[in-house]
């Protein structure tokens, strides 16, 4: 029995999206849990975005290294992945299921090379940069994290009328939340990044000499990002507002745990939020809690 082209493309896209959904489920309990608060359409978009980000990250940090891929080979692979992504954004198809799913969502919500190009640039920086200046750090965080927040925002406001003023506020909030997430991850993985990858992301911070005063300074910067992002939460549609509130709260809980952990311990221990606390915080968000400031978030995270 013949199958028409539209049906074939629809089937292929569904398989691609199912593949991407498996990536977020297996790689991130925090983002996976938060995404369950989205409707099916938005959840699919976020899963598609996350999967491509994870795929690129594994080229520069994970599977490629463990497989014995050299830095030069990893660069070639990353360049090919970027080229495939940009081609898929143009034509709506890729032989790579994760790239295909990403492009399908990106084309629907208006994500283009203005966001994917800086993302791949930051991924490429991981292949050559082991320390950062304040300028290169800001550049890296924008491409590796803030643009991901902007991609998600495009999915969240799809089909909604948003005033230019509100959109500007949401853009600032999305960038700030992405930056906060990345900086928290840097602190959580401080020891592993330095020992296994030879990287120190924070400018002028020597991992082996990290003290509590420096750690608190870095966390104060993260708290400022979280407070800025919280100000934009009420402007989001209800579904995304709950999901982003949960992600915001989970990462603030992680930041709080890092704050009470001695700086020396961070060099050898990866701090995490227990699953039981994640579920407790999820219930709070489902009952209507929305972070309004860094102070209010801290209060909930302490419960």
N, C-alpha and C positions, 0 to 999 in steps of 0.2 A: 504494500500500500504506500503510495507516495505521500510524503510529508512536505507541506509548503514551507517556503523559506522563513516566513515569520515565525512559524511554530518551531522550527529548528533553532532560530536565534533566541527565542524565548526560553526554550529548554536549556540551551547552552548557558544563557545568562543565569537561570535559576541554579544550575549546577555550580557555576562560578561563585554565586552569592552564598551557596551552602558551604563551599570551600572556605570562603572568607569568614563566615560565621564560626566555623570550627577553630580558626586561628584566635579570635578574641576570646573564645570560650576556654581554650587551653592555655593561653599565655597571660591573661590578666583577669584575676578575680575581681579587682576593683572596677575596671571599666566594663567588664562583662556584667557585673551586678548592676551597675548604674544603667547600662543600656536596656536592661529588662523593664525599666520604667518608661521606655519610649514605645510609641505605637510601632507596628510591624514595619511600616515604610521607613520611618526614621531609624529604627534599629538596624535595618538592612544597610542604609547609607553609612551609618557610623561603623558597622562591622566591616564594610568594604574599604573605608578609609583606613581603619586601624590595621587591616591585614597588609596593605601595601607598605605602610610605615614599618610594620614588624618585619616584612620581607627584606626591605632595604637595610634595616638595622642588623639583621642577621648576617648580611654580607660584610658589614664593617666590624661587627662585634662578636658574633656568635658562631653559627654553624660553619661558615666558610673558614674561620680560623681553626676550629677543631678538625676540619677535614684536611687541613694542611695547605690551604690556598694561600699563596703569597700575597703580599700587599699589592704588587703590580697586577696580579691576576684579579684580585678583588676590585681594583679600580676599573679594569676592563668590564667586569661583571656589572658593576654599579652603573657605568656609562651605558651599557646595553639595556639595563633595566629602565634607566631614565628615557632613553630613546624609544623604547617600547611603550612606555607610559605616555609620552607625548604623541606618539603615532596613534595610540588607542584613543586619546582625547580627540584627535581629529576624525578618525574613521568609525569609532565605536566598537572596535573589535581587537582582541589580542589572543594569541595562542596560549598565553600565560593566563590561567584562570583568575588569579588574584588581580592581575593588571586589568583584565577584562571587567571584572566586577567593579574595581575602582573607577574605571573610565565610565562605566554605565551610570554610576551614582554621580560622578563629577559632572557629566554632561547634563544630567537632569537638574542639578541644583546650582550650576553656574560656577564650578571650580575649574580653573584653567592653569596654564603655565605660570601665571603670576604668583601662584602659591606652590606649585610643584617644583619649579626651578629653584627657589631658595631652599626648599626641603632637600633636594638632592645635593645642592651645594654644601649644606651643613653635613650631610652624610659623608660627602667627599672629604670634608675637613677632618673627619675622624681617622682618615687613612694617613694623614700627614701631621696633624697638630697634636702635640702632647701636653702643651701648656698654652694658656691664653692670656692675651692682654684684655683690658676692659672692653676695647673695641671689638676684638675678635670673639670675645665671649658673648657680647650682645648680638653680634651677627649670627653666631652659632645657635643661640637660644631662639632667635627669631625663626630661623629656618627649620630647626629641629622640633620646635614645640609651639611657638605662637601661630605659625601658619596652620598647624593641625587644629588649633582652636578656631581659626577662621574658616577652615573647611567644615567643621562641625556646625558652626553658626549658619553657614549657607544652607545646610540641611534643615536646621531648626526653624528657619524663617521661610522656608519654601512654601509658597502659596499664601503667605501672610502679608498684609499691608503694614509696612513699618515706616514711620516718619524718618527723614534724614537725621534728625537730632537723636532719636532713639537708636537708630542703627549705629551712629557714631559711638554712643555709650556702650552698646553691645559689642562693638568691635574692640574697644578698649578693654572691656571685661574679658572677652574671649582671649585676647593676647595675654592679658595679665594672668589668667588662670592657666593657660598653657605654659607660661614662664614659671609659675609657681610649681606646677607639676614637675617640670624638668629639674628645677633647682632642688626640690625635695628628693628626687631620684638621685641627683648627684651626691647629696649628703648621705643618703641611704647606702649607695654603692661606692662610697668614698674609698674604702680599702681595696675592694676588688678592682676598681678602675686603675688604681695606682699600682697594685701588685701584678695583676694579670695583663693589663693593657698598657701600663706605663703612662697613664693620663692623669692630669690634674686640671679639672675644668675651671675651678674658681680662680680668678686672677690673683696673683700675689699670695696664694695660699699653698704652703708646703704641707702635704698630707702628714708626713711623719712628725711635723711640729705643730699640728693643729691643737689649739687650746680652747677652753670653754668660752673665753671672751670672743674669739674669732667665730666659733660655731654659733654663738648667740647673735652676733652681727649678721651672719648669713641668714639665720632664721628670722631676724627682724625684717630683712628685705623680703623674704618669702611671705611673712605676715602682711606686709604692705601690698603685695600682689594679690593675696587672698582677699583682703579688704576691698581692693579696687574691683575685683571680679564679682564680689558679693553685691556691690552696688548695682550691677547690671542684671542680676538674676530676676528681679520682679518684672523686667521688661520681656522676658522670654515667654512663649506660649506655655500653658500649664504642663504638658508632657515633658518637654525639654527642661523646663524649670525644675521639675522634680529630679530628673536624671542628673542634671548638672549640679544641683544642690547636693545630691548624694556623693558624686565624685569629689566635689569641693570639700565636703565634710570628711570623707575618707582620707583625703590627702592632708587635711589639717590635723586629723588625728595622728597620722604618721609623723607629721612635723612636730607635734607635741611630744610624742614618744622620743623623737630624736633630741628634743630640747632637754629632756630629763636624763638623757644618756650621756655619761662622761665622754668628752671628746676622744680620749684614748681608746675607748671601746669601739668607736665608729671605725677605727682603722682595721679591726679584725672581725667585727660582727655586723651582719646585715639586719637592720631593724625592720620589723613588720607589724601590722595591725592584726590581732587575732581574728579569726573568722567569726567568732561569737560577737565581737564588738562591731564588726562590719554589718552583721545581720541586725544588731540592735539599732545601729545608726540608720540602716535602711528602713526599719519600721518607723523611726521618728520622721524621716522624710516623707514616707507614704501617708503619715498622719497629718502632714501639712507643714512641717518645719522647713523654713527657708533661711539660710544664713543671711544675716543683714550686716554683720561687721565681724572683724576678726575676734572681738571680744565674745560675741554671741556664739560663734563657732567653737571657741575654746570651751565655753560652758557646756555645750552638748558633748563635746569630745571627751570631757572629763567624767561623764556619767558612767 
